[in-house]
């Protein structure tokens, strides 16, 4: 968290509530009164890919507990840079999202009371509860999932190492070495291997961080990373000790000339099932985050072209606009904006009204738009995706579509404007950005590929003032020049009812930045979990082969192929794979809420990959056991 903050909260002014100016002014007053600070990390719309600024409320901070500050410049740990800005430099950026808070309990209570009385949504997330913080980090973040996956992989690797040492441990007991020394020696070897790996990794990370950023970043993180590494190291050693005790060699086993592998088999079954469940918790989220990131990246060039485009929000007291004078003033302002060429229209009807497949008639969306929006879309379309439009005759539309339009459009149009006289177009190729209601305030934009476009030359002449007021406040009437818009609003009857004028692109760009950052961590988690599954199955195949070495030798000597010899354990392993995948799928559905497509696809991927690993692992270990028997080596 930035600077001296110790609490995060989700801050969202409700639509139609206080204006952004009033909201920021009230927060500044609360911060000054109670000696607190609020911080909002937000991307710079002019350099989205490389910049993340911090907007502060209250006195300018001088100490740092998060990003390293050099004067007014911030250098983030992920390599991005930014500036420390006051609320007076907010510009058109929306002031909402996750805020970091620093201050006393009195400041928190005052902020909560102010939010409750002004219709502002607050969701607190205190970092003072260590257990909740760690749990949330491990389960709800990409980095946490990566840490959890790495730890599971380390435990599976330790178990595999101990399995490979099982015969040696038995021989040492036979030669008179006490059990405690056997445990101590193996644990010491594990400590050396893991410790040296951690030391090399931490040293390399420290050098990389210092060269890429600064010594200040290293000093900021060194203590925390060292503490976390030490905790993981000790926890791994503890688990290794428990595994060693569970499969300790005994005199009775030596007398039976047996190797203590059953403890490893039970532990291996549990770990393999755990890894598969963890994979099903992480894989669907990874796939969904990856696809979402790609969509946002594809939209980025379009959103980047709309950085100067702003929307207007009207407050809850806009009943004055329902008067004849208010309606005429609003219409005059919009008409003037149209004449200046700064007004654009995009409204996806089927996002506000539910339509069935028959009413859509093969179109993916029905969009009310104007020539200004179409020109903007054509001018700023990515290479190879330029929209190509074709005129559509109203009479050629499906009866269900015409029935819907004949019933709905008269409610939106000015009296005397017949529906069938409007220009209709379809998109033959390319894509077009379209805006649902409240885009950027919870709704994402739409990349439409085959829409039915209802095009108007002048929205203020064709559509009723009630439709204009609703689409203005929902962000479907947008403006390309903020200064010109403010000059049109200045001194009018409409101005007191305007709560905000903000960029429609900034929230989308910020969401894209967060998704892109998390997606890489989720992908790393998936790679580690796939490795853990492979280790776990290979270890179980190795245990089975060690137990069944004589049987494998006898069966294969009589000409029975390896696949037939390994049929029973492979089927047993396959059953474990199916059961663990089913449990993981259920847990993922109720804990992570992925879309069904990603959940089913991830389950199919885990089953296919798991079955392939099972086939390879058991065939390889059966062949190795046969070769070992022939060579009579120990």
C-alpha positions in Angstrom: 0.0 0.0 0.0 1.3 3.5 -0.7 3.1 5.4 2.0 2.0 5.0 5.6 -1.4 3.5 4.7 -2.5 0.4 6.6 -6.1 -0.1 5.4 -7.7 -0.4 2.0 -11.3 0.2 1.1 -13.4 0.1 -2.0 -14.9 3.6 -2.6 -17.7 4.1 -5.1 -20.0 7.2 -5.2 -23.5 6.0 -6.3 -24.7 7.2 -9.7 -26.6 10.4 -9.4 -25.2 11.2 -6.0 -22.7 14.0 -5.0 -20.7 15.6 -7.8 -17.1 14.6 -8.0 -16.0 18.2 -7.0 -18.2 18.0 -3.9 -17.0 14.5 -3.1 -13.3 15.5 -3.3 -13.9 18.7 -1.4 -15.6 16.8 1.5 -12.9 14.2 1.6 -10.2 16.9 1.8 -12.1 18.6 4.7 -12.3 15.2 6.5 -8.6 14.5 6.0 -7.6 17.9 7.2 -9.9 17.8 10.2 -8.8 14.3 11.4 -5.2 14.4 10.1 -5.6 11.5 7.7 -4.7 10.6 4.1 -6.4 8.8 1.3 -4.5 7.5 -1.8 -5.8 6.4 -5.2 -3.5 4.6 -7.6 -4.6 5.3 -11.2 -3.1 4.9 -14.6 -2.1 8.0 -16.6 -4.4 8.1 -19.6 -1.7 9.6 -21.7 0.7 6.7 -21.0 -1.4 3.8 -19.9 1.2 1.0 -20.4 4.1 2.6 -18.5 2.6 5.0 -15.9 0.6 4.7 -12.7 0.1 7.9 -10.6 -1.0 8.3 -7.0 -3.7 10.9 -6.2 -3.5 11.9 -2.5 -6.2 13.4 -0.3 -4.9 15.4 2.7 -1.4 16.8 3.3 1.3 15.7 0.8 3.1 12.7 2.3 6.7 12.9 2.9 7.4 9.3 4.1 7.0 6.2 2.0 5.8 2.7 2.9 5.0 1.6 -0.6 6.4 2.9 -3.9 9.7 4.6 -3.5 9.3 8.3 -4.0 12.0 10.5 -5.5 10.7 14.1 -5.2 7.4 14.0 -7.0 8.2 10.9 -9.1 7.1 7.4 -8.1 8.9 4.3 -9.3 6.7 1.2 -8.9 8.0 -2.3 -8.2 6.7 -3.6 -11.5 8.8 -1.1 -13.4 6.1 1.5 -14.0 6.7 5.1 -13.1 4.3 7.8 -12.0 3.7 11.1 -10.2 2.4 12.0 -6.8 -0.6 14.3 -7.5 -3.0 16.3 -5.4 -6.7 16.1 -6.1 -6.5 19.5 -7.8 -4.6 17.6 -10.6 -7.2 14.9 -10.9 -8.4 16.1 -14.3 -11.2 14.0 -15.8 -10.1 10.8 -14.1 -12.9 9.2 -12.0 -12.3 9.3 -8.3 -13.4 5.8 -7.3 -12.1 2.3 -6.8 -9.6 0.9 -4.3 -8.3 3.5 -1.9 -5.5 3.2 0.7 -6.2 4.9 4.0 -3.8 6.2 6.7 -5.2 7.8 9.8 -6.8 7.3 13.2 -9.9 5.4 14.2 -11.7 8.8 14.4 -10.9 9.5 10.8 -12.3 6.1 9.7 -15.5 6.6 11.7 -15.9 10.1 10.3 -15.4 8.8 6.8 -17.9 6.0 7.3 -20.5 8.4 8.7 -20.0 10.8 5.8 -20.3 7.9 3.3 -23.5 6.7 4.9 -25.1 10.1 4.8 -24.1 10.8 1.2 -24.9 7.6 -0.6 -21.3 6.5 -1.0 -20.5 2.8 -1.1 -17.6 1.8 1.2 -16.2 -1.7 1.6 -13.4 -2.0 4.2 -10.5 -4.4 4.0 -8.3 -4.0 7.1 -4.7 -5.3 6.8 -4.3 -5.5 10.6 -5.6 -9.0 10.8 -2.6 -11.1 9.7 -4.5 -14.3 9.2 -7.1 -12.7 7.0 -4.5 -10.9 5.1 -2.4 -14.0 4.4 -5.5 -16.0 3.4 -6.8 -13.3 1.1 -3.3 -13.0 -0.5 -3.0 -16.7 -1.1 -6.5 -17.4 -2.4 -7.5 -14.1 -4.2 -4.5 -12.8 -5.9 -2.3 -14.0 -8.8 0.9 -13.6 -6.8 -0.6 -15.5 -3.8 -1.7 -18.4 -6.1 1.8 -18.5 -7.4 3.3 -18.7 -3.9 0.8 -21.5 -3.0 1.6 -23.4 -6.2 5.3 -23.1 -5.7 5.0 -24.4 -2.1 2.9 -27.4 -3.2 5.5 -28.1 -5.9 8.3 -28.0 -3.3 6.5 -30.4 -1.0 5.9 -32.9 -3.9 9.5 -32.6 -4.9 10.6 -33.2 -1.3 8.4 -36.3 -1.2 9.8 -37.6 -4.4 13.3 -37.1 -3.1 12.5 -39.0 0.1 11.0 -41.9 -2.0 14.2 -42.1 -3.9 16.1 -42.4 -0.6 13.8 -45.0 1.0 16.0 -48.0 0.2 19.1 -46.1 1.5 17.3 -45.3 4.7 16.5 -49.0 5.3 20.1 -50.0 4.6 21.4 -47.3 7.1 19.1 -48.7 9.8 20.3 -52.2 9.0 23.9 -51.0 9.5 23.1 -49.7 13.0 22.4 -46.0 12.4 19.7 -44.9 14.8 16.4 -43.5 13.4 17.0 -40.0 14.7 20.3 -39.7 12.8 18.6 -40.9 9.6 15.9 -38.2 10.0 18.5 -35.6 10.9 20.8 -36.4 8.0 18.0 -36.4 5.4 16.5 -33.2 6.9 19.9 -31.6 6.8 20.4 -32.5 3.1 16.9 -31.1 2.3 17.8 -27.9 4.3 21.0 -27.5 2.3 19.4 -28.0 -1.0 16.4 -25.7 -0.4 18.5 -23.2 1.5 21.1 -22.9 -1.2 18.3 -22.6 -3.9 16.6 -19.8 -1.9 19.9 -18.0 -1.3 20.7 -18.0 -5.0 17.2 -17.0 -5.9 17.0 -14.2 -3.4 20.5 -12.9 -4.4 19.6 -12.9 -8.0 16.3 -11.1 -7.3 18.1 -8.5 -5.2 20.6 -7.8 -7.9 17.9 -7.6 -10.6 15.8 -5.3 -8.4 18.7 -3.0 -7.7 19.8 -2.8 -11.3 16.3 -2.3 -12.7 15.0 0.1 -10.0 17.2 1.2 -7.1 18.8 0.3 -3.8 15.8 2.0 -2.1 13.4 -0.6 -3.5 15.7 -3.4 -2.3 15.9 -1.9 1.2 12.1 -1.5 1.2 11.5 -5.1 0.4 14.5 -7.0 1.8 13.2 -7.5 5.3 9.7 -8.6 4.2 11.0 -11.0 1.5 13.6 -12.5 3.9 10.9 -13.0 6.5 8.6 -14.7 4.0 11.4 -16.9 2.6 12.4 -17.9 6.1 8.7 -18.8 7.0 8.4 -20.9 3.8 11.8 -22.5 4.4 10.9 -23.5 8.0 7.4 -24.7 7.0 8.9 -26.9 4.2 11.3 -28.4 6.7 8.5 -29.1 9.1 6.5 -30.9 6.4 9.6 -32.8 5.3 10.2 -33.9 8.9 6.6 -35.1 9.2 6.9 -37.0 5.9 10.1 -38.6 7.1 8.5 -39.7 10.4 5.5 -41.2 8.6 7.8 -43.5 6.5 10.5 -44.2 9.0 12.2 -47.6 8.5 11.7 -50.1 11.4 13.5 -53.3 12.5 10.3 -55.3 11.7 10.5 -54.1 8.1 14.2 -55.0 7.9 13.4 -58.5 9.1 10.7 -58.8 6.3 13.2 -57.3 3.8 10.6 -54.6 3.1 11.0 -51.0 2.3 8.6 -48.6 4.2 6.8 -47.1 1.2 3.1 -47.3 2.3 3.4 -44.1 4.2 4.7 -42.4 1.1 1.9 -43.9 -0.9 -0.8 -42.5 1.3 0.9 -39.1 1.5 1.4 -39.1 -2.3 -2.3 -39.8 -2.8 -3.3 -36.9 -0.6 -0.8 -34.5 -2.2 -1.7 -35.5 -5.8 -5.4 -35.0 -5.0 -4.6 -31.6 -3.4 -2.6 -30.5 -6.4 -5.4 -31.4 -8.8 -7.9 -29.5 -6.6 -5.6 -26.5 -6.5 -5.2 -26.7 -10.3 -9.0 -26.6 -10.7 -9.2 -23.6 -8.3 -6.6 -21.6 -10.3 -6.8 -22.8 -13.9 -10.4 -21.4 -14.7 -9.5 -18.0 -13.2 -6.3 -18.0 -15.1 -8.0 -18.8 -18.4 -10.7 -16.2 -17.8 -8.2 -13.5 -16.7 -6.0 -14.3 -19.7 -8.9 -14.0 -22.2 -10.2 -10.8 -20.4 -6.7 -9.3 -20.6 -6.5 -10.1 -24.3 -9.9 -8.5 -24.9 -8.9 -5.4 -22.9 -5.6 -5.3 -24.8 -7.4 -5.5 -28.1 -9.7 -2.7 -27.0 -6.8 -0.6 -25.7 -6.1 1.1 -29.0 -9.8 2.0 -29.2 -9.9 3.2 -25.7 -6.7 5.1 -26.1 -8.2 7.0 -29.0 -11.1 8.0 -26.7 -8.9 9.4 -23.9 -10.3 12.9 -24.5 -13.9 11.7 -24.7 -15.9 12.5 -21.6 -19.4 11.7 -20.3 -21.8 13.6 -18.1 -23.5 12.3 -15.0 -26.7 14.0 -13.7 -27.5 14.0 -10.0 -30.6 12.7 -8.3 -32.2 16.1 -8.0 -32.5 16.5 -11.8 -36.3 16.9 -11.5 -35.8 20.5 -12.5 -34.8 19.2 -16.0 -38.3 17.7 -16.3 -39.8 21.2 -16.6 -40.4 22.7 -20.0 -37.6 25.2 -19.4 -35.2 22.4 -18.2 -36.0 20.2 -21.2 -35.5 23.0 -23.7 -32.2 24.0 -22.1 -30.9 20.5 -22.2 -31.9 20.0 -25.8 -30.4 23.4 -26.8 -27.0 22.4 -25.1 -27.0 19.1 -26.9 -28.0 20.7 -30.2 -25.1 23.2 -29.8 -22.7 20.3 -29.0 -23.9 18.6 -32.2 -23.3 21.7 -34.3 -19.8 22.1 -32.9 -19.1 18.5 -33.8 -18.3 17.3 -30.3 -21.3 15.1 -29.6 -21.4 11.3 -30.4 -24.0 8.7 -29.7 -23.7 5.0 -29.0 -26.3 3.0 -27.2 -26.6 -0.8 -27.2 -30.4 -1.4 -26.9 -30.2 -5.1 -26.0 -28.0 -4.3 -23.0 -30.9 -2.2 -21.5 -33.8 -4.3 -22.8 -33.7 -8.1 -23.0 -34.2 -9.4 -26.5 -34.6 -13.0 -27.6 -32.8 -14.7 -30.6 -35.8 -14.2 -32.9 -35.8 -10.4 -32.2 -32.1 -10.1 -32.8 -32.4 -12.1 -36.1 -28.8 -13.2 -36.3 -27.4 -9.8 -35.3 -25.2 -9.8 -32.2 -26.5 -6.4 -31.0 -28.9 -3.6 -32.0 -27.2 -0.2 -31.6 -28.5 3.3 -31.8 -25.7 5.5 -33.1 -24.9 8.5 -35.2 -22.6 9.4 -38.1 -20.1 11.0 -35.7 -19.6 7.8 -33.8 -19.2 5.7 -36.9 -16.6 8.1 -38.3 -14.7 8.0 -35.1 -14.8 4.2 -35.1 -13.6 4.0 -38.7 -10.8 6.6 -38.1 -9.5 4.8 -35.0 -10.1 1.2 -35.9 -7.1 -1.3 -35.6 -5.4 -2.4 -38.8 -7.4 -5.1 -40.5 -10.5 -4.5 -38.4 -11.9 -1.4 -40.1 -15.8 -1.6 -40.1 -17.5 -1.9 -43.4 -21.2 -0.9 -43.4 -24.0 -1.9 -45.7 -27.5 -0.3 -45.9 -30.4 -2.5 -44.8 -34.0 -2.1 -45.9 -36.4 -2.0 -43.0 -38.8 -4.2 -44.8 -36.2 -7.0 -45.2 -35.8 -7.3 -41.4 -37.3 -10.4 -39.7 -41.0 -9.9 -38.5 -39.9 -10.4 -34.9 -37.3 -7.6 -35.2 -39.7 -5.2 -36.9 -42.3 -6.0 -34.2 -39.8 -5.1 -31.5 -38.7 -1.9 -33.2 -42.3 -0.9 -34.0 -43.2 -1.3 -30.3 -40.1 0.2 -28.7 -38.7 2.9 -31.0 -41.8 5.2 -30.9 -41.2 5.5 -27.1 -37.7 6.9 -27.8 -38.3 9.0 -30.9 -39.9 12.4 -31.3 -43.5 12.3 -32.2 -44.0 12.1 -36.0 -40.7 10.4 -36.6 -41.6 7.1 -38.2 -39.3 4.1 -37.4 -39.2 2.8 -41.0 -37.8 6.2 -42.2 -34.6 5.8 -40.0 -31.4 4.7 -41.8 -30.5 1.1 -40.9 -27.1 -0.5 -41.5 -25.3 -3.7 -40.8 -21.7 -4.4 -40.3 -20.3 -6.7 -43.0 -16.7 -6.9 -41.8 -14.5 -5.6 -39.1 -15.4 -4.7 -35.6 -17.0 -1.7 -33.9 -16.8 -0.4 -30.3 -20.2 0.1 -28.8 -21.3 1.4 -25.4 -23.8 -0.2 -23.1 -25.5 1.8 -20.4 -23.1 3.0 -17.6 -19.9 2.0 -19.5 -16.9 2.3 -17.3 -19.0 2.3 -14.1 -19.4 -1.5 -13.9 -20.2 -2.3 -17.5 -17.4 -3.0 -20.0 -17.5 -1.9 -23.6 -18.7 -4.2 -26.4 -16.8 -5.2 -29.5 -19.6 -5.9 -31.9 -19.0 -7.8 -35.1 -22.4 -8.0 -36.7 -24.7 -5.4 -35.3 -27.9 -3.8 -36.6 -27.1 0.0 -36.5 -29.9 2.5 -36.3 -28.1 5.6 -37.5 -29.3 9.2 -36.9 -27.9 12.3 -38.5 -28.9 14.5 -35.5 -29.9 12.7 -32.3 -31.4 15.9 -30.8 -33.9 16.2 -33.7 -34.8 12.6 -34.0 -35.1 11.5 -30.3 -37.3 12.5 -27.4 -35.8 14.7 -24.7 -36.4 12.0 -22.0 -34.3 9.6 -24.0 -31.6 12.2 -24.4 -31.5 12.9 -20.7 -31.3 9.2 -19.8 -28.6 8.4 -22.3 -26.7 11.5 -21.3 -26.5 10.4 -17.7 -25.8 6.7 -18.6 -22.8 7.7 -20.7 -24.2 6.9 -24.1 -24.1 10.5 -25.3 -20.4 11.4 -25.1 -18.3 14.5 -26.0 -15.0 14.8 -27.6 -14.0 18.2 -26.1 -14.3 18.7 -22.3 -13.6 22.5 -22.4 -16.2 23.1 -25.1 -18.7 21.1 -23.2 -18.1 23.0 -19.9 -18.5 26.3 -21.8 -21.8 25.2 -23.1 -23.0 24.2 -19.6 -21.7 27.3 -17.9 -24.5 29.5 -16.5 -27.3 27.3 -17.8 -30.3 25.8 -16.0 -28.7 22.4 -16.6 -25.3 23.1 -14.9 -26.5 22.7 -11.2 -27.8 19.2 -12.1 -24.4 18.0 -13.5 -22.7 15.9 -10.9 -19.6 14.9 -13.0 -17.8 15.3 -16.2 -15.3 12.5 -16.5 -13.4 10.4 -19.0 -15.0 7.2 -20.1 -11.7 5.6 -20.9 -9.8 5.9 -17.7 -11.6 3.2 -15.7 -11.4 0.8 -18.6 -7.6 1.5 -18.9 -7.1 1.0 -15.2 -9.0 -2.3 -15.3 -6.8 -3.4 -18.3 -3.7 -2.6 -16.3 -4.8 -4.6 -13.3 -5.8 -7.6 -15.3 -2.6 -7.6 -17.3 -0.6 -7.6 -14.1 -2.5 -10.4 -12.5 -2.7 -12.6 -15.6 1.0 -13.2 -15.7 1.0 -14.4 -12.1 -1.9 -16.7 -12.7 -0.1 -18.2 -15.7 3.0 -18.8 -13.6 0.8 -20.6 -11.0 -0.6 -22.8 -13.7 2.9 -23.8 -14.9 3.9 -24.7 -11.4 0.8 -26.7 -10.7 1.2 -28.7 -13.9 4.8 -29.4 -12.8 3.4 -30.5 -9.4 0.9 -32.8 -11.0 3.6 -34.4 -13.1 5.9 -34.8 -10.0 3.0 -36.3 -8.0 2.0 -38.9 -10.5 5.6 -39.8 -11.3 6.3 -40.3 -7.6 3.2 -42.6 -7.3 4.2 -44.6 -10.3 7.7 -44.9 -8.9 6.3 -46.2 -5.6 4.1 -48.7 -7.4 7.0 -50.0 -9.5 9.2 -50.3 -6.4 6.6 -52.4 -4.6 5.8 -54.5 -7.7 9.3 -55.0 -9.1 9.3 -58.8 -8.9 5.8 -59.0 -10.4 6.8 -56.7 -13.3 9.9 -58.8 -14.0 8.0 -62.0 -14.0 5.1 -60.7 -16.1 7.2 -59.0 -18.7 9.6 -62.0 -18.9 6.5 -64.1 -20.0 5.7 -61.6 -22.7 3.0 -59.5 -21.1 3.3 -55.9 -22.3 3.9 -53.0 -19.9 0.6 -51.4 -20.7 -1.3 -54.5 -19.5 0.9 -54.9 -16.5 0.2 -51.3 -15.4 -3.6 -51.4 -16.2 -4.8 -51.8 -12.6 -2.7 -49.0 -11.1 -3.4 -46.7 -14.1 -7.1 -47.2 -13.6 -6.8 -46.5 -9.9 -4.8 -43.4 -10.6 -7.3 -42.3 -13.2 -10.1 -42.7 -10.6 -8.2 -40.4 -8.3 -7.7 -37.9 -11.1 -11.5 -37.9 -11.9 -12.6 -37.6 -8.3 -10.0 -34.9 -7.4 -11.0 -32.9 -10.6 -14.7 -33.2 -9.7 -14.1 -32.0 -6.1 -11.9 -29.1 -7.4 -14.5 -28.2 -10.0 -17.2 -27.9 -7.3 -14.9 -25.9 -5.0 -13.9 -23.6 -7.8 -17.6 -23.0 -8.8 -18.5 -21.9 -5.3 -15.3 -20.2 -4.2 -14.0 -18.5 -7.4 -17.2 -18.2 -9.5 -15.6 -18.6 -13.0 -17.8 -18.8 -16.1 -19.0 -22.3 -17.0 -17.1 -22.3 -20.2 -13.7 -21.8 -18.5 -14.6 -24.2 -15.7 -15.5 -27.1 -18.0 -12.6 -26.4 -20.3 -10.2 -26.4 -17.4 -11.6 -29.7 -16.1 -11.2 -31.2 -19.6 -7.6 -29.9 -19.8 -6.7 -31.3 -16.4 -8.2 -34.7 -17.2 -6.5 -35.0 -20.5 -3.1 -33.8 -19.2 -3.4 -36.0 -16.1 -4.2 -39.1 -18.1 -1.3 -38.5 -20.5 1.1 -38.1 -17.5 -0.3 -41.3 -15.9 0.3 -43.2 -19.1 3.9 -42.0 -19.5 4.8 -42.3 -15.8 3.7 -45.8 -15.3 5.1 -47.1 -18.6 8.5 -45.5 -17.8 8.7 -46.8 -14.3 7.6 -50.3 -15.2 10.3 -50.4 -17.8 12.9 -49.1 -15.3 11.9 -51.6 -12.7 12.3 -54.5 -15.2 15.7 -53.2 -16.3 16.7 -52.9 -12.6 15.8 -56.5 -12.0 17.8 -57.7 -14.9 20.9 -55.7 -13.9 20.5 -56.8 -10.2 21.7 -53.4 -9.0 20.8 -51.8 -5.7 
